[in-house]
Amino acid sequence: MYFSKTSSMLKSAGADIGDKVRLETKEGVFEGIVMPRAGASDDLVLKLDSGYNVGINPEGAKISLVEKSPKKQEEGEEPHKRGDIAILGCGGTISSKVEYKTGAVYPALTPKDLFNAFPKIRQMASVHTRLLFQLFSEDMSIGHWKLAAQAVREEISEGAKGIVIMHGTDTMGYTAAALSFALQSLPVPVVLVGAQRSSDRPSSDNETNLLNSILIAKSDVAHVGICMHANSSDDFAYFHNGTKVRKMHASRRDAFQSINSLPLAKADYKTSKVEPLVQAYNKRDEKRKLDLQDHFSENVGMLYIHPGISPKLVDKFADYDGLVLVGTGLGHTPTNPFDNKLGKSIVPNLKSLASSGVNLVMSTQTIYGRVNMDVYSSGRLLQEIGIIGNGADWAPETAYVKLAWVLGKEKEPKKVRELMLKNVAGEISERTPYEEKFVDF
């Protein structure tokens, strides 16, 4: 919101949030879209044609209206008027603002705010917005996964032809995997999207990501996935399979990469083209009935294996139903098969967990490649315990989410093993595509 002085200047010019204005100041002339902002202030935030945002004190400036936002949502309009594409808000940087006094970013914008700020959305599709919750993604819980899955089911049952979910990037990979398992027989695309830079930071990536996500939601690639920048420029976006995607950089626009697989599709909203990048993918079928399986156990843990790990740390997981081990290399933990005096084996502790009914699953810290516990004696010792995952090429996050999903429906160890090793949502690949260079950072 803006203080009364700036609000009055905008009103006098017949302009509002989402409209394009011309601001003439002593420092120069600026044209851009009026952005919403969190917290009251006199500084006017404009999104320039370059994609950069600028904050300007309009004191003594002249404001004139250049263009009204097309089909701008009026105050009296029904807030949840249905469109073909549902945009669901779950918080995160894509719907956040900068607090200028401290420079901190915090959740503040609703889907409606973004809708008004980016008029191109209305030019691309008939959409409606719905705020599920507003929080940073590190505060997401399994309960939020269930709420999101149920909201998707409701939207599809009411006729939505595609779903876009705005989400924080830090744990978006977990949510994408969770929805991939929870939404079986998906009839339409479900697209998670985030931003590395908030809407009023320079060169925010939220508009490009959001518009490409809407384009994917209109396509025939009926998967749960994440749509984000494919590179550091605004050229196009990749749509990544929800069980094969990981955030691989803390701040770059192209932080999200497909792991041990290719992206599902390439999207460019500027040309309105979606190009599938794999031959086999689930195609849109709006007659297909969604099968919601939103059962997740909340009693699953994850343990990152490291040199000098204490056996007592392993024992702390005795009360869990399942534990994902993020092993070294091909999927290893300290086993000390040569009885080195300084070595510590956690095999007895893992055996104790397995004997007490804790389901143990292996993933690897290397991220790329497969778990292979057949190569070294340490791996064979772990297999003797009954650790699940040999041959799997899942990321640790996906292994964790899948184990929580499996234990939400199965308790018998044999069935848990069978379902964990079954490819349910593309999380286990038969073959890994060869790439000379995985990540160009």
WOKA-V238298 format. One record per helix or strand of 2 or more residues. SS is the DSSP state (@ for helix, = for strand). FROM is the first residue (numbers start at 1). TO is the last residue. If there is no record, write none. Layout:
ss:SS from:FROM to:TO
ss:SS from:FROM to:TO
This chain:
ss:@ from:4 to:12
ss:= from:20 to:25
ss:= from:28 to:34
ss:= from:43 to:48
ss:= from:53 to:57
ss:= from:62 to:67
ss:= from:85 to:91
ss:@ from:93 to:95
ss:= from:96 to:99
ss:= from:104 to:107
ss:@ from:111 to:117
ss:@ from:120 to:124
ss:= from:127 to:135
ss:@ from:137 to:139
ss:@ from:142 to:157
ss:= from:162 to:166
ss:@ from:172 to:182
ss:= from:183 to:184
ss:= from:190 to:193
ss:@ from:206 to:218
ss:= from:224 to:229
ss:= from:237 to:241
ss:= from:245 to:247
ss:= from:256 to:258
ss:= from:265 to:268
ss:= from:273 to:276
ss:= from:291 to:292
ss:= from:300 to:304
ss:@ from:311 to:315
ss:= from:322 to:328
ss:@ from:347 to:355
ss:= from:359 to:364
ss:@ from:377 to:385
ss:@ from:396 to:407
ss:@ from:413 to:420
